[in-house]
Amino acid sequence: MKKEQTKKTVLSKEERQRIWQLLTPAQQAVLNEHVRYRQTSLFTNSNLLGESTDWEFVAYQLNENYDNVQGEQLFCDCGRRLKHQYMLQNQTSGKILKLGISHFADHAQIPEPIMRQLQTQIHQLNFGLDETLRRYRRGVKLNPAVKTWLLAQDTHSYSPFTREYAEVDLPLTVEDTYAIRNAFARFERQQLKAAHPVVKRTRRTKKVKQAENQAKVNLYLKAFDW
């Protein structure tokens, strides 16, 4: 089965918002929860801030009303409205900062190399979201039989939120889709084999074959009274 190809492009803000509005509330909720998980994991698992600063990452918040200015908003300590808010705490003074990623260097004096690494990692996370939206726009999803089978399996061997994506019909990653289709194909072959077991043939010796052939010849001769 041929692996799907993807073109690594970033959606414009307008296109991203247009596709987002096509999602169901359940799909939006799953995507938002996955964004929170990935952003938090980026800091807690990688320890990107390291020991070069007194600031420690303590929390991440996603502004779900960023495109709807009427709802409750999140802000940087400088007053700028944010979609992604990161909370840092000073390990010496206990002071907490609420910042956008572009203001880490301004308010917390995070070294420039760390800032570049952070921005690269976050860009990769954003690209992952765009890839999901692009695949959704193309109508990519598991067929019902594969979806039913997958939801009955242990999905820990796949990417985080694979089960949640499948439950609300969001497209999975290209890698997981490829792996799941192969696993389902193996399952189908096993089911077919179980339903139609192969009958094991009895091995015949050369002597037995010769006797069978002679019997056929004798029967033929007898039929014509030779």
N, C-alpha and C positions, 0 to 999 in steps of 0.2 A: 504494500500500500504506500503510495507516494506521500511524502511529508509535505504539509502545506507550507507555502512560501509567504513570508511577510516582508513588507517594505517599511523600513524604519523611518517614519516621518512623524512629526509632531503636529497634532491638530491645532487649529487656530482656536482662540477663546470662543468665538462665535459658533464654530462647528462643534466644539466640545459641548457647549451649552445646548445646542439644537438636538444632538443625540441624547444628551442627558434627559431632556424633556420627554423623549420617547420611552424611557424606562418606566416600569411600574414602580410604585412606592416600595414594594418588597425588594426589587432589584436595586433601587437607589440605596436602601438601608444596608443591604449586604455589601455593596461597593464602598459605602462610607465606613462601615465597620472594618473592612479589609484595609482601607487607607490608614485608619487609626492604628491598626495592628502593625502594618509595615513601617509606618513612621516611628512608632515607639520602639519596634525591634531594631531599627537602624541605629538608635542611640544606645539602647540597653545591651544589645548583643555585641556591637562593634566597639563600644567605648571610644567613639571617635574624638571626644574632647581630650581624652588621655590625661596625663599628669602635667601638661604644660600650662594649665590654667586652674584657678581656684573654683571655677564654675562647674557645676554638675547638672546634667539633664535630669529633671524630675517629672515632667509631664508634657503631653502633646494634646492639643485640642483642635478639632476641625470645625470650621465655621460653615455649617450647613445652610446658612442664610446669606452666604456671600453674594449670590446673584439675586437675592431678594432683600433690598435695603430696608424693607419694612420690618423684618424680623430681628431677633436679638443678635448682636454682632460681637466679634472678638477684635481686640485692638492691640497694637504694639504699645509699649510704654511711652513712645514718642507721639502717640495719638493716631497713627496710621491704621486704617481698617485692614484686617488680615483674614485670609482664608485658612492659613496654617499658622497656629500659634504655638510657640515652644517656650516652656517654662524652665528657667535655669535658676539654681540656688547656689549662692556663694558659700563654700564650705567653711569659711572663716567667720563671716559676719552673719550668715543665715539669710541675707537679703535675697528676695526672689525677683527675677526679671521675667516679663512676658514680652516675647520678641517674635518678629518675623525673621526668617533665615538670613535675609540680606542685612540685618542690623546686629548680628552677633558681634562682628568686629567693632562696630561703633559703640555699643553699650557694654560689652563684656570683654573687649580686647582679646578676642579669640585670634590666634596667629593665622596669618594669611594662608599657609599651606593647608591647615586644618579646614579653613573656610572653603577652599577650592575642592577639597575632598568631600566635604559635606554637600556642597552644591552639585557635584557630580553624582553622588549617591542619590540625592533627592530628584535630580533630573531623570535618573533611571527609573525611580519609582513612578514618576509622572508619565514617563513613556509607557510603562506597564499598564497604567490606567487608560491611556489613549489607545493602546493596542486592543484592550478589551472593548472599548467603545467602537473602534473601527470594525472589529469582528462582529459585534452585535448589529451594527448597521448593515453588514453584509448578510445577516440572517444566520450566522454560524451557531449551531447548537447541537447537542447530542440527539440522535433519534430516540423515540420513546423506548424501544427495546433496550438500547444501551443504557439509557438513563435509569430505567427500572433495575437493571442488573447492577449498575454502579452503586446505587443507593443501598443495595443489600450487601455491599462489600466494605471491608476496612479500607478507608481512603488515606490512611496516614502515610502511605508510600508516595503519595502525590503531593502537589503544592498545597500550602495552607489555604483553607476556604474552598477546596475543590468540591466538597459535599454541598456547602452552602450555595456555591455558584450553580451546581447542577439542579438543586432543588428549585431555584427560581428561574431556570433556563437562561443563565448568563453563559457566554462562551468561555470555555476553559482555555488555558494556555495551549499553544501549538504543541509543545512537548508532551503535556498531559493528555491531550486529545489523541495524539499519535499512540502513546503507550496504552491508553484505555481501549482504543479500537483494536489494537493487537491482542490485548488480554481478553476482550470480549470474543474475538475470532477464535482464540484457543478454547474458550468456554463452549462456544457453539460446536466446535469440532468434537469436544469431549462428549457433549450431549448427543450428537449424532452417532458417535461410536457406541455410546451406551444403549441407544435405541435400536441400533442395527449391528449387533456384535458379529464379528467375522467368524465364520464356521471354519474351524481348523481342519485342513485336509489330511487324510491318512496317507502317509507316504507309502507308495507301492514299490516293491523291489522289481528288478529287471525280470526275474523269473515269473513273478505274478503277472506282469504286463504281457509276457510271452504267452502265458497260459490263457489270458483273457483274449488276446488276439487270435489264438488257435481256436478258441471256443466260437468266436465270431465267424471264422472261416468254415468250421464244421457246420454251423447253423445255416450259413449261406449255401453250402453244398447240399445239405439235406433239403433245403427249400426247393432246389431244382432237381432233386433226386439223382445227384451225381455219385 
